[in-house]
Amino acid sequence: MTSHTEYGEKTNASEVVEAFSGQIKGKTILITGIGPAGIGGEAATAIASQGPALLILASRTLSKIEAVAEVIKTSYPTVATRALVVDFASIKSVREAAAKVTAYPEPTIDIFIHNAGLMDLRQEHRMSVDGIDEHLAVNFVGGFLFTNLILNKIVEAGRIKGEARIVIVASSASPISPIRFHDLNVEKAATDVPEEERPNLTILEQLRIPTDTKYIPFVAYGQSKTASILFAVLLGELLKGKGVTVNTLHPGAIRTELQRTTTDKDLGASATMMYWKTLSQGASTTLVAAFDPALKDKSGVYLEDCQVKQAMPFATDLTIAKKLWKVGEELVGQRFDI
Ligand SMILES: NC(=O)c1ccc[n+]([C@@H]2O[C@H](COP(=O)([O-])OP(=O)(O)OC[C@H]3O[C@@H](n4cnc5c(N)ncnc54)[C@H](OP(=O)(O)O)[C@@H]3O)[C@@H](O)[C@H]2O)c1
């Protein structure tokens, strides 16, 4: 249960940060996926209004980070910001960025919000530089590696202050696909993978999204978001007793650059069926996950519209999560024993 059961899809970011101001003041907060037109930039600006000690703004495009930092500097000149460039589609880039974070003078990171994400609905299937399906690479593998590499600073915050949080922005697209352990790169037709790994094509058909191709972009996106929830669930378990919680959420449907490769036609009936949140409303669920005191000591929580909801069983099963963790380790070529 959250502190504000009255919050919902129309709750604005400003309302949330004002309510949880005491949780923000003086904190060191790292947010990924920063741009002026996205949820990350909106969340960062809302957080800045409540006086954090330092906002580390991470993303792959420096000019977009700088645009958000400029807004913060103009409105909240006493808030310190720092830019961190990282491409989550590249294992090398993630390692370089994580090394920078490790070398920062601040010994702790209180809140890590992993918001960066990609949805590429073009029919041409793209792989990362490391040969991984681009959705899985950006939405899971890059974050898996980055989080593990910077974890010491978050655990240190948990140890010294008794509380640190990791928040991973997932999506309501998770129910579309479980993890395809036999076809991680989403190259086989739906019927060519074991039954328990097949996508839920009914959801897509109901939304009138074409399912007659071997590569269905929504399946790749769905799998990658399922992976991000599974990662959070297991990481939360592994960090129990260390003062660090790990939770996930769906921010809602918000018109951002997430739809940059997409038209409303690609989104099928969902484009007209959904309530499109404003950017501010789209940032609030992330902010509840990051700051609501009622979630202190709680891991494995999944939120939608600022309230606790249930994610799919295939996205919360610890056995599947452990199997995926091993896949993550193999893909990045490093073991992480917590
Ligand atoms: N908007 C929605 O309706 C919706 C619904 C469900 C879930 N979400 C999730 O919410 C999060 C934020 O999305 P958004 O709507 O704000 O979309 P957005 O405007 O496209 O923001 C995504 C952010 O992630 C960054 N990013 C993308 N690929 C990256 C990479 N390889 N390395 C580093 N950064 C990368 C983008 O940087 P560039 O701009 O420089 O590419 C951008 O800053 C995502 O995780 C998304 O999946 C959004």
PDBQT file of the ligand as one rigid body, heavy atoms in Angstrom, charges set to zero:
ROOT
HETATM    1  N1  LIG A 401       6.082   6.964 -22.847  1.00  0.00    +0.000 N 
HETATM    2  C1  LIG A 401       5.360   5.897 -22.613  1.00  0.00    +0.000 C 
HETATM    3  O1  LIG A 401       4.197   5.811 -23.021  1.00  0.00    +0.000 OA
HETATM    4  C2  LIG A 401       5.955   4.754 -21.836  1.00  0.00    +0.000 A 
HETATM    5  C3  LIG A 401       5.145   3.638 -21.559  1.00  0.00    +0.000 A 
HETATM    6  C4  LIG A 401       5.682   2.577 -20.868  1.00  0.00    +0.000 A 
HETATM    7  C5  LIG A 401       7.002   2.615 -20.433  1.00  0.00    +0.000 A 
HETATM    8  N2  LIG A 401       7.768   3.712 -20.725  1.00  0.00    +0.000 N 
HETATM    9  C6  LIG A 401       9.177   3.692 -20.285  1.00  0.00    +0.000 C 
HETATM   10  O2  LIG A 401       9.504   4.925 -19.673  1.00  0.00    +0.000 OA
HETATM   11  C7  LIG A 401      10.905   5.179 -19.821  1.00  0.00    +0.000 C 
HETATM   12  C8  LIG A 401      11.126   6.601 -20.302  1.00  0.00    +0.000 C 
HETATM   13  O3  LIG A 401      10.590   6.687 -21.594  1.00  0.00    +0.000 OA
HETATM   14  P1  LIG A 401      10.051   8.027 -22.258  1.00  0.00    +0.000 P 
HETATM   15  O4  LIG A 401       8.626   7.807 -22.551  1.00  0.00    +0.000 OA
HETATM   16  O5  LIG A 401      10.459   9.196 -21.494  1.00  0.00    +0.000 OA
HETATM   17  O6  LIG A 401      10.805   7.959 -23.664  1.00  0.00    +0.000 OA
HETATM   18  P2  LIG A 401      11.957   8.870 -24.293  1.00  0.00    +0.000 P 
HETATM   19  O7  LIG A 401      11.518  10.275 -24.342  1.00  0.00    +0.000 OA
HETATM   20  O8  LIG A 401      12.358   8.209 -25.560  1.00  0.00    +0.000 OA
HETATM   21  O9  LIG A 401      13.084   8.726 -23.218  1.00  0.00    +0.000 OA
HETATM   22  C9  LIG A 401      13.901   7.595 -23.160  1.00  0.00    +0.000 C 
HETATM   23  C10 LIG A 401      15.234   8.033 -22.656  1.00  0.00    +0.000 C 
HETATM   24  O10 LIG A 401      16.111   6.902 -22.691  1.00  0.00    +0.000 OA
HETATM   25  C11 LIG A 401      17.273   7.280 -23.422  1.00  0.00    +0.000 C 
HETATM   26  N3  LIG A 401      17.855   6.155 -24.127  1.00  0.00    +0.000 N 
HETATM   27  C12 LIG A 401      17.316   5.434 -25.137  1.00  0.00    +0.000 A 
HETATM   28  N4  LIG A 401      18.197   4.518 -25.573  1.00  0.00    +0.000 NA
HETATM   29  C13 LIG A 401      19.315   4.701 -24.831  1.00  0.00    +0.000 A 
HETATM   30  C14 LIG A 401      20.580   4.093 -24.823  1.00  0.00    +0.000 A 
HETATM   31  N5  LIG A 401      20.919   3.141 -25.699  1.00  0.00    +0.000 N 
HETATM   32  N6  LIG A 401      21.496   4.518 -23.924  1.00  0.00    +0.000 NA
HETATM   33  C15 LIG A 401      21.210   5.516 -23.059  1.00  0.00    +0.000 A 
HETATM   34  N7  LIG A 401      20.030   6.137 -23.017  1.00  0.00    +0.000 NA
HETATM   35  C16 LIG A 401      19.100   5.725 -23.907  1.00  0.00    +0.000 A 
HETATM   36  C17 LIG A 401      16.807   8.322 -24.420  1.00  0.00    +0.000 C 
HETATM   37  O11 LIG A 401      17.914   9.083 -24.888  1.00  0.00    +0.000 OA
HETATM   38  P3  LIG A 401      17.864   9.766 -26.354  1.00  0.00    +0.000 P 
HETATM   39  O12 LIG A 401      16.671  10.660 -26.357  1.00  0.00    +0.000 OA
HETATM   40  O13 LIG A 401      19.142  10.487 -26.406  1.00  0.00    +0.000 OA
HETATM   41  O14 LIG A 401      17.737   8.659 -27.330  1.00  0.00    +0.000 OA
HETATM   42  C18 LIG A 401      15.855   9.111 -23.541  1.00  0.00    +0.000 C 
HETATM   43  O15 LIG A 401      16.563  10.007 -22.723  1.00  0.00    +0.000 OA
HETATM   44  C19 LIG A 401      11.421   4.097 -20.766  1.00  0.00    +0.000 C 
HETATM   45  O16 LIG A 401      12.046   3.088 -20.027  1.00  0.00    +0.000 OA
HETATM   46  C20 LIG A 401      10.156   3.577 -21.421  1.00  0.00    +0.000 C 
HETATM   47  O17 LIG A 401      10.298   2.250 -21.889  1.00  0.00    +0.000 OA
HETATM   48  C21 LIG A 401       7.281   4.771 -21.395  1.00  0.00    +0.000 A 
ENDROOT
TORSDOF 0
